[in-house]
Amino acid sequence: VQLQASGGGLVQAGGSLRLSCAASGRTFSNYAVGWFRQAPGKERESVAAISMSGISTYYADSVKGRFTISRDNAKNTVYLQMNSLKPEDTAIYYCAAKFYGSVQDMGGGNPTNVAWGQGTQLTVSS
């Protein structure tokens, strides 16, 4: 599967933005998907993940209550709605997908056997 992340940009603290991860090449509903981010000088971390069906989700503690992950398998797209953005959310955001994976597989910053999309930059100004 090929992944294309988009939607990043510059936003003021407290603002909102929605990232999209569009997939092509395989049956997208057979993939668990996660969003990850990497800030300058920091390791990549898991932000959120969603199961193949969309029923199960995972959020990092730092984004719980502010970010919402969702998917539209008919459109082969996973979204990350980000609200109440903070300067510490500034990072390059990546999406990744794992064939017949689980939400648990997408935890941590280095999931195995996943396809990665290119990153999209989010900058939150104070």
N, C-alpha and C positions, 0 to 999 in steps of 0.2 A: 504494500500500500504506500502511496505517496501522500505526504501531508503538506499543507500550505497554511501557515499561520498568518493572521493579519489582524489589523485593528489597533495596533499600538499607536502611541503618540504622546503628546505633551498635554498634561492636565493639571489643574490646580488642586491642591490638597482639599479633600472633601468632595471632589468631583467623582464622576462615574465614567466608565468606559467599558466596552464589550469587545472581547477578543473572539476571533473565530478560527477554527481549525478545520479546513476543508480537506476531505480525503478523496482519492481517486485510485483506481486500479484493482481494488478487491471489494468484497462484500463488507461494508463498513460495520454492519451490525454484528459481525463476528470479532470485533476488536474492543477491548477495554481501552480507554483513553485517559491520559493524564496531562495536566498542565504543570510545568516546572518553570523555575526562574533562577537566574544567576545574576547577582549584583556584582559590581566591580570589586575584586579582591575577596570575594566570597565563593564558597562552594555552591554548586547547583542544589536546589532543594525542591522537594515536591510541594505543590501548592494545592492541587485538587485532582480528583480522579472520579471517573464514572464507569459503571459496569456496561457490559454490552447492551443490556436492555434499558439501561438508564435508571433502573430501580435503586441501585446502591450507589452511594457517593462517599467520598472522603474529602476532608478539608484539613489543611494544616491549622494548628491552633491560631497562628498569626492572622489568618484570613477568615476564620469562622465568624459567621454573622454579617460579613461584608461582601464576600464573593459567593457566587452561585454558578455551579457547573451544570450544564444541560446538554442534551444532544437531540438532533433531529436526524434519525437514520434515513428518512426519505430524502433528505438533502445532503446526506453524507457529511454532516457538519456537527462539530462540538463547539459549544460556546462557553465563555467564561465572563459572566457579568461581574464587574468589579465596582462596588460602591464605596463611599466614604474612604476614598483613596488617601494614603499617607505617603509622605516622602520616602519612607522606608520600603514602600512597594516598588520603588524604582529599580528596574532590572530588565534584562532581556528575558522574554517569556517564550518558552518552547512548548509545543505539544508533542506527545509521543503516543504510539498505539501498539498494543500487544495482541496478537492473534490468540483468540480464546483465552485471553488473560482475565485477571480479576482486579478488583479495586486494590486489594492487598499487594498485588504484584507491582502496582505503580507507586507504592510508598517509597520513601527514600529518594535520594538524588540520582541514583544510578540503576534504574531498572534494567533487567537483562532481556535480550531478545526482543527489543522494541524497534519500531521505525520512528525516526525523528523528523520533525519538520524543521524548517529554518526558523530562526528566532524573530520575534518582533519586539521592538524597544518600547518600553513604557517609562516615561519620565514624569514624576509627580513633583511639582514645584510647591514650595512652602509659602 
